[in-house]
Amino acid sequence: MSSGQASYRTLFGLIAIVVILIAWTGAAGEWDNRECSLGQGYVFVIAHGGGPDEHEGCEDEPGGAVYTDEYGSW
């Protein structure tokens, strides 16, 4: 493999990583809009396979925001 091909592979890999991080941040932001912290949002994107469903979000508790599957039902 020539150094030119290696450079294109590296560039493609970096672009792919940036696109994935942007998408991950966007989905985490959806959780942030549901009263979860952004850090929780990143974890929930992986644990729940993306952004929240209509009934998912977080509730304020004395120790901080906590996941609920009954978001907005009150």
C-alpha positions as a Markdown table, in Angstrom:
| # | Residue | x | y | z |
|---|---|---|---|---|
| 1 | Met | 0.0 | 0.0 | 0.0 |
| 2 | Ser | 1.4 | 3.4 | -0.9 |
| 3 | Ser | 1.6 | 6.3 | 1.5 |
| 4 | Gly | -1.1 | 8.1 | -0.5 |
| 5 | Gln | -3.5 | 5.2 | 0.1 |
| 6 | Ala | -2.7 | 5.1 | 3.8 |
| 7 | Ser | -3.3 | 8.9 | 4.1 |
| 8 | Tyr | -6.7 | 8.5 | 2.5 |
| 9 | Arg | -7.6 | 5.6 | 4.8 |
| 10 | Thr | -6.5 | 7.6 | 7.8 |
| 11 | Leu | -8.5 | 10.7 | 6.6 |
| 12 | Phe | -11.6 | 8.5 | 6.0 |
| 13 | Gly | -11.3 | 6.9 | 9.4 |
| 14 | Leu | -11.0 | 10.3 | 11.1 |
| 15 | Ile | -14.0 | 11.7 | 9.2 |
| 16 | Ala | -16.0 | 8.6 | 10.2 |
| 17 | Ile | -15.1 | 9.0 | 13.9 |
| 18 | Val | -16.1 | 12.7 | 13.8 |
| 19 | Val | -19.5 | 11.9 | 12.1 |
| 20 | Ile | -20.2 | 9.2 | 14.7 |
| 21 | Leu | -19.3 | 11.6 | 17.6 |
| 22 | Ile | -21.6 | 14.3 | 16.2 |
| 23 | Ala | -24.5 | 11.8 | 15.9 |
| 24 | Trp | -23.8 | 10.5 | 19.4 |
| 25 | Thr | -23.8 | 14.0 | 20.8 |
| 26 | Gly | -27.1 | 14.8 | 18.9 |
| 27 | Ala | -28.8 | 11.8 | 20.4 |
| 28 | Ala | -27.4 | 12.6 | 23.9 |
| 29 | Gly | -28.8 | 16.1 | 23.5 |
| 30 | Glu | -32.3 | 14.6 | 23.1 |
| 31 | Trp | -31.9 | 13.0 | 26.5 |
| 32 | Asp | -30.6 | 16.3 | 27.8 |
| 33 | Asn | -33.9 | 17.9 | 26.6 |
| 34 | Arg | -35.7 | 15.3 | 28.8 |
| 35 | Glu | -34.1 | 16.6 | 32.0 |
| 36 | Cys | -31.2 | 14.1 | 32.0 |
| 37 | Ser | -27.6 | 15.4 | 32.2 |
| 38 | Leu | -25.6 | 15.3 | 29.0 |
| 39 | Gly | -23.3 | 12.7 | 30.6 |
| 40 | Gln | -26.3 | 10.5 | 31.3 |
| 41 | Gly | -27.5 | 11.1 | 27.7 |
| 42 | Tyr | -24.3 | 9.7 | 26.3 |
| 43 | Val | -24.7 | 6.5 | 28.4 |
| 44 | Phe | -28.4 | 6.2 | 27.6 |
| 45 | Val | -27.7 | 6.5 | 23.9 |
| 46 | Ile | -25.6 | 3.3 | 24.2 |
| 47 | Ala | -27.8 | 1.6 | 26.7 |
| 48 | His | -31.2 | 2.3 | 25.0 |
| 49 | Gly | -29.9 | 2.3 | 21.4 |
| 50 | Gly | -30.5 | 6.0 | 20.6 |
| 51 | Gly | -32.6 | 8.9 | 21.7 |
| 52 | Pro | -35.5 | 8.6 | 24.1 |
| 53 | Asp | -39.0 | 7.3 | 23.2 |
| 54 | Glu | -42.0 | 9.4 | 24.1 |
| 55 | His | -42.3 | 7.9 | 27.6 |
| 56 | Glu | -38.5 | 8.0 | 28.5 |
| 57 | Gly | -36.6 | 10.8 | 30.3 |
| 58 | Cys | -35.3 | 11.7 | 33.8 |
| 59 | Glu | -36.9 | 13.0 | 36.9 |
| 60 | Asp | -35.3 | 15.2 | 39.5 |
| 61 | Glu | -34.5 | 13.4 | 42.7 |
| 62 | Pro | -32.5 | 14.6 | 45.7 |
| 63 | Gly | -29.4 | 12.8 | 44.5 |
| 64 | Gly | -29.7 | 14.1 | 40.9 |
| 65 | Ala | -31.7 | 13.2 | 37.8 |
| 66 | Val | -32.8 | 9.6 | 37.6 |
| 67 | Tyr | -34.1 | 7.7 | 34.5 |
| 68 | Thr | -37.8 | 7.0 | 34.2 |
| 69 | Asp | -39.9 | 5.2 | 31.6 |
| 70 | Glu | -43.0 | 7.3 | 32.7 |
| 71 | Tyr | -41.6 | 10.7 | 31.6 |
| 72 | Gly | -44.3 | 13.3 | 31.2 |
| 73 | Ser | -47.1 | 11.1 | 32.5 |
| 74 | Trp | -47.9 | 13.3 | 35.5 |
